[in-house]
Each structure stands twice: as C-alpha cells, then as structure tokens.
Amino acid sequence: MKTILIKNLLEPLNYKDLKAVRSWCTDHDVLIIKQGKNEFVIESEFESVFEKPFVDKLKRKFGGGWEDAYRLYKDGNIPALNMINSLSSNPMPIYNKKNNENPFVIKIKEYEKKKNAA
C-alpha cells in the first residue's frame, strides 16, 4: 500500500495551502492518516477519487470499453485513442435544456391550461 504525503497533493489539486488539501480530502471522503508530524493519504484511494469524474466521462463515452480507453489515456497512446474514438458507437449524449424547465414555469403553464379550458 503506497502512500502520499499530504504536502505532495498541493500540486495535483492546484492548491496553495495544506488546509485546503485537508478540506478537499474531507469533502471527498479520502482518509488522512496522521503518524507523528506527518500526514498522508493512501495513493490508490486518492487517485480513484481524483480521477472519478474522468472515469465517469469515459464510461458515458465508451460504455463497456471504458477500461481500455482509460489504460490508453494513462499510457499516453494517442493514435490508439484516436482510433477507438472514431469507432466509438456510444457518442456523448446531447442534453436538451427544454426538458429541464423550471417548476414555477410548469405550474404557470398548467394554470393557463386550466384557465383556457374553463
């Protein structure tokens, strides 16, 4: 089990102070282990939480082949990534903003329908 000192998380998280790193770890449920004056986290736990948004995107984009795409990204194999990107049968979904109307607007439209029906 590899560990990372908490001060080494400043750069990947793009933070300037340790208090912000501790707060990020607490918010994302990453265990901070204190041993003497040192504070550290388990590397695999940090990486899984840190990369979760990226992995979720790969799952949406590539479906069941997301693990292969993830390995290619980690290895930096750009030509293979371009090939599976072009072969991807599961494109990113396009969300229609009209489906997510404000509840207040929906109530007004229902009121107008009732008013016009009467």
SEKOLRO-25227 format. One record per residue: residue in one letter; x negated, y negated, z of N, C-alpha, C in turn. Coordinates in steps of 0.02 Angstrom, whole numbers, plus 50000, padded with zeros to 5 digits. Each point is the difference from the previous one (the first is absolute). Example, Ala and Ser with C-alpha at 12.3 -4.5 7.8 and 13.67 -1.06 7.14 Angstrom:
BEGIN
a493405028450390500454994150000499554994050000
s500184994749964499584994150003500394994550037
***
This chain:
BEGIN
m499575005850000500434994250000499554993850000
k500034996349944499594994049994500384994050029
t499624995550029500304994050029499694993849968
i500364994450007499774993549975500044995150058
l499464996550012500024994750051500494994749978
i500364997350047500524995149985499724993849966
k499384998250016499704994149968499865001249926
n499965006449979499895001549930500654999749959
l500564998950033500644999349965500154992849979
l499594995450023500104993049982500004998949925
e499515003049966499944998949928500575003349960
p500155006550010500555002949959500674996750012
l500134997750062500634996850015499994992549983
n499404997449986499914993049983500214995550058
y499795001950060500144996150060499354997050026
k500064994850041499414996750026499855001450073
d500515002550036499885001550071500285006850020
l499725002650054500185006750023500715000350027
k500244994450026500694999950026500505001549945
a499894997349941500445001349943499965007349978
v499405002950003499925007149982500385004450050
r499934998450064500365003850052500764999549989
s500224994049984500724998949988500235004149940
w499605000049946500185003949940500055007450018
c499515002550037500005007150019500615001650043
t500184995650045500595001150043500635000049958
d500064995149955500604999449957500095006049954
h499445003049978500025005649954499905006750034
d500034999950066499975006150041499355004049989
v499454996449994499345003149995499694999850070
l499825005850025499735000750068499314996850005
i499924995650049499354997050015499725003750060
i499435003049990499675003850053499474995650032
k500034999450066499504995950036499545004750037
q499364999049990499505004050034499444995350021
g499994998350063499524995150024500164993249970
k499514996849970500104993549968500235000749928
n499975006049974500175001149929500745001649992
e500274997549945500685001649980499965002649929
f500355005449987499985002849933500665003549985
v500095001549935500595003549976499775006149961
i500455004749992499855005949960500054998149926
e499475001449964499954997849930500585002449957
s500175006450005500535002749957500674996950017
e500134998650064500634996850019500044992949971
f499454996250007499994993249973500105000149924
e499645004349965500055000249927500705001949977
s500315004850035500675002049978500504994350009
v499954996250054500464994450010499824994249953
f499374998649991499774994549958500195001149926
e499975006349978500135001549929500725002149987
k500425000250051500695002349992500394996149947
p499984993349998500374996549947499775002049930
f499355001049992499735002149935500235007049983
v499995004550048500235006949988500745000149983
d500404995950035500714999749984500124997649929
k499604995349977500064997649931499825005649951
l499475003850015499825005649957500555005249998
k500325001350056500545005050002500584997749957
r500174993550001500544997549958499815000349926
k499374998549986499794999649930499875006849969
f499685004550037499795006449971500405006050025
g500444999050047500395005650026499565005350031
g500085006249977499625005650029499264999849985
g499794996249950499294999749982499624994450035
w500304997350053499694994450034499335001850032
e499935006350022499375002050033499424999949951
d500125002249938499484999749949499814992849985
a500504995749994499884993049987499604996850057
y500175001950061499664997350059499265002049999
r499875006349984499305002349996499614996249946
l500334998949943499674996449946499854992850021
y500464996850034499884993250025499415000050048
k499995004850046499465000350050499325001249967
d500005004249946499385001549965499804994549952
g500474995549984499864994649952499995002449928
n500375005349985500025002849933500524996249958
i499804994449972500474995649964500265003149935
p499585003349959500285002949938500555005250014
a499895004250049500525005050017500624996650026
l499924994750039500584996350025500404997049944
n499654997149951500354997149943500395005449962
m499715006049995500345005449964500635002150038
i499965001150065500605002250036500514994350006
n499764993849998500454994350000500425000049937
s499695001449943500375000149937500455006049995
l499835005550034500415006149998500535000150054
s499994995150044500464999950057500724999749975
s500395005050019500705000249980500454996850052
n499714997550053500384997250055499804992650009
p500244995549956499774993150005500264996650064
m499694994550017500214996250058500724997649990
p500425000850050500704997949993500054992449997
i500494997849962500144992949996500634998750041
y499954995750047500564998750045500404994149974
n500655000949997500454994849978500204995850061
k499854993750000500154995750057500744998950009
k500405000949947500714998850005500355005250044
n499715005850008500305005250042499944998450075
n499554995650017499884998450070500284993150017
e500664999249990500304993550014500064998850075
n500024993850016500084997850069500695002250025
p500055002850061500655002250027500514994350003
f499774994050012500454994350002500324998849932
v499605000649947500264999049932500505005549983
i499875006150022500465005649988500674998650034
k499994997550061500634998550036500394994549964
i499654995049975500344994649964500335002749937
k499655004449964500295002949939500615004250017
e499985003850055500585003950021500584995450017
y499854994550034500534995250017500324997149937
e499584998349951500264997249937500455005149965
k499805006450001500415005249968500685000550035
k500004999950066500625000450038500444993949987
k499684994249996500374993849988500315000049931
n499625002449950500265000349931500545005349992
a499965005350038500495005449996500664997950031
a499994995550048500624997950034500384994849963
***
